[in-house]
Amino acid sequence: MAKRKAEATPVPGRYPVDLGEVELLRDLDRPAGWLLSMAGVPQSYVDLDDPTYLDFEYVRLMAVAIDVIDEGPLNVVHVGAGACTLPRYVATTRPGSRHIVVEPDAALVQLVRDQLRLKSVPRLKVRLADGRTGAAGLHDAWADLFVLDAFSGATMPLDLATAEYMGDVARVLKDTGTLLVNIADGKGLPFARRVVATVRGTFGHVALLAEPGILRGRRFGNLIVVASPAPLRLQDLTRRAAGGLTQARCLYEEDLVKFVAGAPPIKDGDAVIAPVPPAALFD
């Protein structure tokens, strides 16, 4: 019987990638925990021995939304997966799932393969493309789940926040599929309101998950949009979000209309001011 090839041990340090430089840091509290950051901004956290351990609050909220989807394997598109935290989570909690990861940085993908055991994630394919090109090349009605978690530094790329892009995402999703969008915003949440308005213009059923202080615009942080052509399990979302470690709120229907407060959807070519995090946020 052939011996199984020993898995390489990650090596902490700084590594050049196509879009700059990333740093790989060991978690001193968890032997198999690793943090990937770029320009001082944390991008991904993975526990190589326990893919169900989710360190970032916003990733835990995404997992809440995933866990309320009907049981069984999923076809998943991940735009901007970093170290592939969620593909690992879904592969573990829903065996048999298929994953397409869309990522433009080939050197980053190779780093995650070499250092963070990406090959251990079953049924995962990587397409080296930006989010717009990657989505355009996907089949109609293929995905049960579409995860949009792409960032340039601490900001969501504006071309992935437009009505035109949301229309392409809707094409890729099944009629019962779910879209998750990670947004970062600060005081007053002007960008988040416009993104939610954009998603509501395409999808008939939308909810928003976030920690109460972030929802009030009191501090910079992440908000998760959950959307679908089909009705969402709003009671389950609300209960699980409130009962988790993050203790988040879930806004929907009239509360979400009030949140948007008449903000216009984002269209290709619109002038949009991207949110800028406080300088000390990641210190």
Secondary structure, DSSP 4 states (H G I P E B T S, - for coil): -PPPPPPPPP--EEEEETTEEEEEEE-TTSTTEEEEEETTEEEEEEESS-TT---SHHHHHHHHHHHTSPSS--EEEEES-TTTHHHHHHHHHSTT-EEEEE-S-HHHHHHHHHHS-GGGSTTEEEE-S-HHHHHHTSPTT-EEEEEE---BTTB--GGGSSHHHHHHHHHHEEEEEEEEEEEEE-TT-HHHHHHHHHHHTT-SEEEEEE-HHHHTTSS-EEEEEEEESS---HHHHHHHHHHSSS--EEEEHHHHHHHHTTPPPP-TT---------TTTT-
